[in-house]
Amino acid sequence: MYSQLIKDILIGMEHTDEAKREMIQFCRQQYEENDGELRCINEFERDYRPSKAIWWYTRESFLYRILNKALRIQDIDVLYKLRFFIADLHKQLHAGVSMGSVSRYTQHCSHKLEPFSNE
């Protein structure tokens, strides 16, 4: 129930360019010593589209690691900073993406795409 409430709040918030900038700044701080991840963050900032949220999440990169850790330990502060991306990921997962597509993503990356339960 607690997870559902957090999800509903994060997804229900307005997601502005400022939310995206805040998320990117946070991610850069987390990986300030890692040139490879900083390049990936720059690529995300330059090329990200909401329709590619699943693709970005399943990529072996900063988003997967930061989001999964925050979900695992229920770090509300980090989840709030990632609200921009969480909302897009949720929308894409629930906007008619066929289970076959999600299954292919899951098989490709060897992990589940279940950041939130639907209980």
Residue frames relative to the residue before (quaternion, step in Angstrom):
aa qw qx qy qz dx dy dz
M 1.0000 0.0000 0.0000 0.0000 0.00 0.00 0.00
Y 0.6370 0.5306 -0.3196 0.4588 3.57 0.98 -0.87
S 0.6528 0.5098 -0.3070 0.4688 3.59 0.95 -0.88
Q 0.6401 0.5244 -0.3215 0.4603 3.57 1.00 -0.81
L 0.6467 0.5184 -0.3170 0.4611 3.58 0.97 -0.84
I 0.6456 0.5087 -0.3154 0.4743 3.58 0.93 -0.88
K 0.6502 0.5188 -0.3134 0.4581 3.57 0.90 -0.94
D 0.6734 0.5060 -0.3020 0.4464 3.58 0.83 -0.97
I 0.6538 0.5052 -0.3128 0.4685 3.58 0.98 -0.82
L 0.6914 0.4864 -0.2916 0.4475 3.59 0.78 -1.00
I 0.7036 0.4624 -0.2694 0.4674 3.56 0.89 -0.91
G 0.6744 0.5162 -0.2889 0.4419 3.57 1.11 -0.66
M 0.5621 0.6111 -0.3882 0.3998 3.58 1.22 -0.28
E 0.5348 -0.5854 0.4913 0.3605 3.54 -1.25 0.46
H 0.1903 -0.7946 0.5709 0.0807 3.56 -0.88 0.96
T 0.0895 -0.8382 0.5367 -0.0373 3.49 -0.24 1.38
D 0.6780 -0.4313 0.3838 0.4549 3.53 -1.35 -0.01
E 0.6023 0.5632 -0.3524 0.4425 3.57 1.10 -0.65
A 0.6280 0.5233 -0.3349 0.4687 3.61 1.02 -0.76
K 0.6410 0.5077 -0.3223 0.4770 3.59 1.02 -0.77
R 0.6550 0.5074 -0.3159 0.4623 3.60 0.91 -0.88
E 0.6393 0.5276 -0.3201 0.4587 3.57 0.99 -0.85
M 0.6511 0.5112 -0.3100 0.4677 3.58 0.96 -0.86
I 0.6738 0.4957 -0.2974 0.4602 3.59 0.86 -0.94
Q 0.6371 0.5186 -0.3267 0.4674 3.58 0.97 -0.81
F 0.6410 0.5195 -0.3158 0.4685 3.59 0.96 -0.86
C 0.6685 0.4989 -0.3010 0.4621 3.59 0.88 -0.93
R 0.6338 0.5219 -0.3342 0.4630 3.60 0.98 -0.76
Q 0.6386 0.5192 -0.3288 0.4633 3.58 1.00 -0.77
Q 0.6535 0.5267 -0.3122 0.4450 3.58 1.00 -0.80
Y 0.7972 0.2608 -0.1059 0.5341 3.58 1.08 -0.75
E 0.2081 0.8350 -0.4931 0.1276 3.59 1.13 0.55
E 0.7163 0.4165 -0.2485 0.5017 3.61 1.17 -0.45
N 0.6650 0.4975 -0.2862 0.4779 3.59 1.28 0.02
D 0.2966 -0.8054 0.4891 0.1554 3.57 -0.10 1.31
G 0.6293 0.5455 -0.3399 0.4369 3.60 1.00 -0.74
E 0.6908 0.4534 -0.2785 0.4896 3.58 0.90 -0.89
L 0.6142 0.5386 -0.3551 0.4546 3.60 1.04 -0.66
R 0.6218 0.5167 -0.3402 0.4803 3.59 1.06 -0.68
C 0.6463 0.5135 -0.3109 0.4711 3.57 1.01 -0.83
I 0.6360 0.5131 -0.3226 0.4778 3.60 1.01 -0.78
N 0.6395 0.5118 -0.3226 0.4744 3.59 0.99 -0.79
E 0.6329 0.5211 -0.3212 0.4741 3.57 1.02 -0.81
F 0.6296 0.5283 -0.3244 0.4683 3.57 0.99 -0.86
E 0.6665 0.5112 -0.3021 0.4508 3.58 0.85 -0.98
R 0.7097 0.4670 -0.2491 0.4649 3.56 0.97 -0.88
D 0.8408 0.2840 -0.0856 0.4528 3.59 0.77 -1.05
Y 0.4719 0.7226 -0.4331 0.2600 3.62 1.16 -0.33
R 0.0124 -0.7438 0.6682 -0.0141 3.51 -1.15 0.88
P 0.5813 -0.6081 0.4026 0.3609 3.63 -0.96 0.77
S 0.6369 0.5451 -0.3299 0.4341 3.59 1.06 -0.64
K 0.6939 0.4403 -0.2672 0.5032 3.61 1.27 -0.18
A 0.2899 0.7968 -0.4948 0.1902 3.61 1.23 0.29
I 0.6565 0.4951 -0.3225 0.4689 3.61 0.87 -0.86
W 0.6322 0.5347 -0.3315 0.4523 3.57 0.93 -0.86
W 0.6789 0.4791 -0.2954 0.4715 3.59 0.88 -0.90
Y 0.6544 0.5179 -0.3204 0.4481 3.59 0.95 -0.81
T 0.7295 0.4373 -0.2484 0.4635 3.58 0.92 -0.85
R 0.4965 0.6303 -0.4308 0.4130 3.55 1.27 -0.08
E 0.4542 -0.6597 0.5178 0.3005 3.58 -1.04 0.70
S 0.4229 0.7090 -0.4477 0.3436 3.55 0.25 1.28
F 0.8118 -0.3136 0.2289 0.4362 3.49 -1.43 -0.09
L 0.6584 0.5310 -0.3303 0.4188 3.62 0.86 -0.87
Y 0.6519 0.5144 -0.3104 0.4626 3.56 0.87 -0.93
R 0.7064 0.4758 -0.2732 0.4473 3.58 0.79 -1.01
I 0.6898 0.4726 -0.2939 0.4631 3.59 0.83 -0.94
L 0.6897 0.4857 -0.2929 0.4501 3.59 0.81 -0.97
N 0.6732 0.4968 -0.3140 0.4489 3.61 0.84 -0.87
K 0.6412 0.5072 -0.3323 0.4703 3.59 0.96 -0.77
A 0.6603 0.5093 -0.3101 0.4565 3.60 0.90 -0.90
L 0.6588 0.4947 -0.3064 0.4769 3.59 1.00 -0.77
R 0.6448 0.5453 -0.3145 0.4334 3.56 0.97 -0.89
I 0.7891 0.2848 -0.1503 0.5231 3.59 0.86 -0.94
Q 0.3758 -0.7580 0.4468 0.2910 3.57 1.35 0.10
D 0.1740 0.7909 -0.5513 0.2008 3.54 0.81 1.12
I 0.2983 -0.8053 0.4903 0.1484 3.55 -0.05 1.34
D 0.6350 0.5445 -0.3418 0.4283 3.60 0.95 -0.81
V 0.6852 0.4609 -0.2841 0.4872 3.58 0.91 -0.90
L 0.6296 0.5253 -0.3436 0.4578 3.60 0.94 -0.80
Y 0.6266 0.5249 -0.3359 0.4680 3.59 1.02 -0.75
K 0.6680 0.5011 -0.3048 0.4580 3.59 0.93 -0.84
L 0.7156 0.4191 -0.2380 0.5056 3.58 1.18 -0.58
R 0.3177 0.8049 -0.4652 0.1865 3.61 1.30 0.06
F 0.5894 0.5836 -0.3539 0.4322 3.56 1.06 -0.76
F 0.7303 0.4164 -0.2293 0.4906 3.57 0.81 -1.02
I 0.6174 0.5557 -0.3476 0.4348 3.60 0.96 -0.83
A 0.6533 0.5149 -0.3166 0.4560 3.59 0.93 -0.87
D 0.6679 0.4905 -0.3060 0.4687 3.60 0.92 -0.86
L 0.6409 0.5187 -0.3226 0.4648 3.58 0.98 -0.83
H 0.6502 0.5140 -0.3076 0.4674 3.57 0.93 -0.89
K 0.6638 0.5066 -0.3049 0.4579 3.59 0.88 -0.94
Q 0.6785 0.4872 -0.3083 0.4553 3.57 0.87 -0.87
L 0.6541 0.5124 -0.3168 0.4574 3.59 0.98 -0.77
H 0.7677 0.3551 -0.1801 0.5021 3.58 1.10 -0.67
A 0.6084 0.5848 -0.3469 0.4093 3.61 1.20 0.04
G 0.7526 -0.4197 0.2256 0.4545 3.53 0.89 0.85
V 0.3489 0.6893 -0.5486 0.3196 3.57 1.15 0.41
S 0.4255 -0.7283 0.4696 0.2609 3.56 -0.59 1.10
M 0.5826 -0.5829 0.4333 0.3649 3.54 -1.12 0.62
G 0.5767 0.5779 -0.3775 0.4370 3.58 1.13 -0.51
S 0.6526 0.5025 -0.3100 0.4749 3.57 0.98 -0.82
V 0.6631 0.4867 -0.3102 0.4766 3.57 0.89 -0.90
S 0.6330 0.5348 -0.3292 0.4526 3.57 0.99 -0.81
R 0.6475 0.5039 -0.3278 0.4685 3.61 0.95 -0.80
Y 0.6275 0.5147 -0.3388 0.4760 3.59 0.98 -0.79
T 0.6644 0.5167 -0.3035 0.4466 3.56 0.89 -0.95
Q 0.6727 0.4860 -0.3046 0.4674 3.59 0.85 -0.91
H 0.6418 0.5396 -0.3257 0.4368 3.56 0.97 -0.84
C 0.7914 0.3341 -0.1559 0.4877 3.57 0.91 -0.87
S 0.3786 -0.7729 0.4417 0.2533 3.57 1.32 -0.02
H 0.6884 0.3759 -0.3313 0.5245 3.57 0.93 0.86
K 0.5615 -0.6091 0.4433 0.3424 3.54 -1.26 0.37
L 0.3243 -0.7095 0.5905 0.2067 3.53 -1.23 0.56
E 0.4155 0.6995 -0.4789 0.3297 3.55 0.59 1.10
P 0.0354 -0.8430 0.5364 0.0194 3.61 0.44 1.12
F 0.7805 0.1289 -0.0824 0.6062 3.60 1.17 -0.52
S 0.4058 -0.6647 0.5531 0.2959 3.54 -1.14 0.53
N 0.3842 -0.7193 0.5319 0.2283 3.56 -1.21 0.46
E 0.3263 0.7675 -0.4914 0.2512 3.56 1.14 0.56
